[in-house]
């Protein structure tokens, strides 16, 4: 493993009176593939959304490549960074969501090209070459000129992953990317993520696919009620959970 890419210290997030994250500490090393598991409402997705400032957070600190994300420390107070600065920082991470969020009036290639042209300021021919490379990487070279409506759900999700990776992020975030797919389409998306893991991409994945987490992760984080309850090597954790809560969760999950 290489250097620390992500460092989260004491992360707290509240919605009104409800505290969703209660002081989360987590580090991610370069090349790690970390699956975040836990029941619904445990704070998994919220943590991912705080990392790239899709959610504001009320306490703690998130650093990416040594750079503090989202806020300036100003003595004992902190100030939100400018939207321009946050947009620049957000580009350091790529994120794939449950929903594909593709533009229906653009082809697969045009969806992938958009950020490269608008954010990275590439020329259209240059962006097209990058888009084609990544569409090929996710097995969709032949679908580059197809519109989202002409693609299956699994294919649309693979376009969304290609779009995120084409921006060359330091860290990829996957939020339940298979949960909106029909069961027979799940495998093709997981296969793409497995390939990226084999390439050494640094990834944080919120997933309910326990077998996948077991096979692919270098580390698993189990969240419960807004805290990290247990973490470690997936083979150890799944065989010998240290907490009763994880043992209960694994019994009711799809892992067998």
PEDA-V453858 format. One record per residue. N is the residue number from 1. PSI is psi in degrees with one decimal (none if undefined). D_FIRST is the distance of its C-alpha to the first C-alpha in whole Angstrom. Layout:
n->N psi->PSI d_first->D_FIRST
n->N psi->PSI d_first->D_FIRST
This chain:
n->1 psi->150.5 d_first->0
n->2 psi->-144.4 d_first->4
n->3 psi->170.7 d_first->7
n->4 psi->122.3 d_first->9
n->5 psi->-44.2 d_first->11
n->6 psi->134.3 d_first->13
n->7 psi->114.2 d_first->15
n->8 psi->126.9 d_first->18
n->9 psi->119.4 d_first->20
n->10 psi->37.3 d_first->24
n->11 psi->124.6 d_first->24
n->12 psi->135.7 d_first->28
n->13 psi->127.2 d_first->30
n->14 psi->148.2 d_first->33
n->15 psi->103.1 d_first->36
n->16 psi->-121.5 d_first->39
n->17 psi->-7.8 d_first->39
n->18 psi->117.9 d_first->37
n->19 psi->114.0 d_first->33
n->20 psi->-41.1 d_first->31
n->21 psi->127.9 d_first->27
n->22 psi->50.5 d_first->28
n->23 psi->59.6 d_first->26
n->24 psi->131.2 d_first->22
n->25 psi->132.8 d_first->19
n->26 psi->139.2 d_first->16
n->27 psi->148.2 d_first->12
n->28 psi->126.3 d_first->10
n->29 psi->155.1 d_first->6
n->30 psi->131.2 d_first->6
n->31 psi->-5.6 d_first->6
n->32 psi->147.5 d_first->7
n->33 psi->110.2 d_first->11
n->34 psi->122.9 d_first->13
n->35 psi->134.3 d_first->16
n->36 psi->118.9 d_first->19
n->37 psi->165.0 d_first->22
n->38 psi->163.4 d_first->25
n->39 psi->165.9 d_first->29
n->40 psi->136.0 d_first->31
n->41 psi->5.5 d_first->31
n->42 psi->-8.7 d_first->28
n->43 psi->5.3 d_first->27
n->44 psi->-56.9 d_first->24
n->45 psi->-38.9 d_first->25
n->46 psi->-41.3 d_first->26
n->47 psi->-45.7 d_first->23
n->48 psi->-43.3 d_first->22
n->49 psi->-26.9 d_first->25
n->50 psi->-34.4 d_first->24
n->51 psi->-38.3 d_first->21
n->52 psi->23.4 d_first->23
n->53 psi->26.8 d_first->26
n->54 psi->-19.9 d_first->28
n->55 psi->137.8 d_first->29
n->56 psi->155.3 d_first->30
n->57 psi->152.7 d_first->29
n->58 psi->-16.2 d_first->31
n->59 psi->158.6 d_first->29
n->60 psi->-171.9 d_first->25
n->61 psi->137.3 d_first->23
n->62 psi->125.3 d_first->20
n->63 psi->135.1 d_first->18
n->64 psi->121.3 d_first->16
n->65 psi->36.4 d_first->15
n->66 psi->0.7 d_first->17
n->67 psi->127.4 d_first->20
n->68 psi->130.5 d_first->22
n->69 psi->129.5 d_first->23
n->70 psi->-33.7 d_first->26
n->71 psi->152.8 d_first->28
n->72 psi->132.3 d_first->29
n->73 psi->129.1 d_first->30
n->74 psi->81.8 d_first->33
n->75 psi->-127.1 d_first->34
n->76 psi->-7.5 d_first->35
n->77 psi->174.1 d_first->35
n->78 psi->148.2 d_first->32
n->79 psi->141.4 d_first->33
n->80 psi->137.0 d_first->32
n->81 psi->165.6 d_first->31
n->82 psi->156.2 d_first->33
n->83 psi->-34.6 d_first->33
n->84 psi->-43.8 d_first->32
n->85 psi->-41.3 d_first->29
n->86 psi->-39.6 d_first->28
n->87 psi->-40.2 d_first->28
n->88 psi->-43.6 d_first->26
n->89 psi->-36.8 d_first->23
n->90 psi->-30.6 d_first->24
n->91 psi->-12.4 d_first->23
n->92 psi->-20.2 d_first->19
n->93 psi->148.7 d_first->19
n->94 psi->146.4 d_first->20
n->95 psi->132.1 d_first->22
n->96 psi->133.1 d_first->24
n->97 psi->175.2 d_first->26
n->98 psi->-44.6 d_first->29
n->99 psi->149.4 d_first->31
n->100 psi->-30.0 d_first->31
n->101 psi->38.4 d_first->33
n->102 psi->150.7 d_first->34
n->103 psi->119.1 d_first->37
n->104 psi->-23.0 d_first->39
n->105 psi->2.8 d_first->41
n->106 psi->145.4 d_first->39
n->107 psi->169.8 d_first->37
n->108 psi->-47.9 d_first->34
n->109 psi->-42.2 d_first->33
n->110 psi->-35.6 d_first->35
n->111 psi->-42.4 d_first->33
n->112 psi->-36.0 d_first->30
n->113 psi->-27.4 d_first->31
n->114 psi->-52.6 d_first->33
n->115 psi->-33.9 d_first->30
n->116 psi->-38.5 d_first->29
n->117 psi->-47.7 d_first->33
n->118 psi->-42.5 d_first->33
n->119 psi->-47.6 d_first->30
n->120 psi->-8.0 d_first->28
n->121 psi->32.9 d_first->32
n->122 psi->154.5 d_first->32
n->123 psi->158.7 d_first->35
n->124 psi->-42.0 d_first->36
n->125 psi->-39.8 d_first->36
n->126 psi->-45.7 d_first->32
n->127 psi->-38.6 d_first->31
n->128 psi->-41.3 d_first->33
n->129 psi->-42.0 d_first->31
n->130 psi->-44.2 d_first->27
n->131 psi->-45.1 d_first->29
n->132 psi->-37.7 d_first->30
n->133 psi->-46.8 d_first->27
n->134 psi->-32.6 d_first->25
n->135 psi->-37.7 d_first->28
n->136 psi->-40.6 d_first->28
n->137 psi->-32.7 d_first->24
n->138 psi->13.5 d_first->25
n->139 psi->25.4 d_first->28
n->140 psi->25.5 d_first->31
n->141 psi->-38.5 d_first->32
n->142 psi->-8.8 d_first->35
n->143 psi->12.6 d_first->35
n->144 psi->-34.9 d_first->35
n->145 psi->12.6 d_first->38
n->146 psi->147.8 d_first->39
n->147 psi->156.4 d_first->39
n->148 psi->-38.5 d_first->37
n->149 psi->-16.5 d_first->40
n->150 psi->3.3 d_first->40
n->151 psi->150.7 d_first->37
n->152 psi->168.9 d_first->36
n->153 psi->-42.6 d_first->34
n->154 psi->-39.5 d_first->31
n->155 psi->-40.8 d_first->31
n->156 psi->-40.9 d_first->32
n->157 psi->-35.3 d_first->29
n->158 psi->-34.8 d_first->27
n->159 psi->-43.2 d_first->29
n->160 psi->-38.5 d_first->27
n->161 psi->-43.4 d_first->24
n->162 psi->-41.6 d_first->24
n->163 psi->-43.7 d_first->26
n->164 psi->-43.4 d_first->23
n->165 psi->-30.7 d_first->20
n->166 psi->-24.3 d_first->23
n->167 psi->1.2 d_first->23
n->168 psi->55.7 d_first->19
n->169 psi->156.4 d_first->18
n->170 psi->-26.1 d_first->14
n->171 psi->133.1 d_first->14
n->172 psi->134.0 d_first->16
n->173 psi->127.5 d_first->18
n->174 psi->120.8 d_first->20
n->175 psi->96.1 d_first->23
n->176 psi->50.1 d_first->25
n->177 psi->-11.8 d_first->25
n->178 psi->-2.8 d_first->27
n->179 psi->-22.6 d_first->30
n->180 psi->3.0 d_first->32
n->181 psi->150.4 d_first->32
n->182 psi->145.3 d_first->35
n->183 psi->-37.7 d_first->33
n->184 psi->-11.9 d_first->34
n->185 psi->-9.4 d_first->32
n->186 psi->-43.4 d_first->29
n->187 psi->-39.3 d_first->27
n->188 psi->-33.4 d_first->27
n->189 psi->-42.8 d_first->25
n->190 psi->-33.4 d_first->23
n->191 psi->-40.0 d_first->23
n->192 psi->-44.7 d_first->22
n->193 psi->-38.6 d_first->19
n->194 psi->-42.5 d_first->18
n->195 psi->-40.7 d_first->18
n->196 psi->-38.8 d_first->16
n->197 psi->-42.3 d_first->13
n->198 psi->-28.8 d_first->13
n->199 psi->-7.5 d_first->13
n->200 psi->15.5 d_first->10
n->201 psi->138.5 d_first->11
n->202 psi->125.5 d_first->10
n->203 psi->143.1 d_first->13
n->204 psi->123.7 d_first->15
n->205 psi->123.3 d_first->18
n->206 psi->121.7 d_first->21
n->207 psi->150.2 d_first->23
n->208 psi->7.3 d_first->25
n->209 psi->90.4 d_first->24
n->210 psi->-38.9 d_first->23
n->211 psi->-41.3 d_first->23
n->212 psi->-46.7 d_first->21
n->213 psi->-40.2 d_first->19
n->214 psi->-42.3 d_first->19
n->215 psi->-32.9 d_first->18
n->216 psi->-28.8 d_first->15
n->217 psi->141.9 d_first->13
n->218 psi->-21.7 d_first->10
n->219 psi->147.5 d_first->12
n->220 psi->137.5 d_first->16
n->221 psi->125.7 d_first->18
n->222 psi->117.7 d_first->21
n->223 psi->143.4 d_first->23
n->224 psi->122.5 d_first->27
n->225 psi->45.8 d_first->30
n->226 psi->7.4 d_first->27
n->227 psi->159.9 d_first->25
n->228 psi->114.0 d_first->22
n->229 psi->-33.1 d_first->24
n->230 psi->146.2 d_first->21
n->231 psi->155.8 d_first->17
n->232 psi->-165.1 d_first->15
n->233 psi->130.1 d_first->14
n->234 psi->-35.9 d_first->17
n->235 psi->-37.8 d_first->19
n->236 psi->-47.5 d_first->19
n->237 psi->-42.3 d_first->20
n->238 psi->-30.7 d_first->23
n->239 psi->-38.0 d_first->24
n->240 psi->70.5 d_first->25
n->241 psi->137.4 d_first->25
n->242 psi->-24.3 d_first->25
n->243 psi->149.0 d_first->27
n->244 psi->-34.4 d_first->31
n->245 psi->-43.1 d_first->30
n->246 psi->-40.8 d_first->27
n->247 psi->-43.6 d_first->29
n->248 psi->-44.2 d_first->32
n->249 psi->-43.7 d_first->29
n->250 psi->-32.6 d_first->28
n->251 psi->-35.9 d_first->32
n->252 psi->-1.8 d_first->33
n->253 psi->178.9 d_first->30
n->254 psi->3.0 d_first->30
n->255 psi->133.0 d_first->27
n->256 psi->none d_first->29
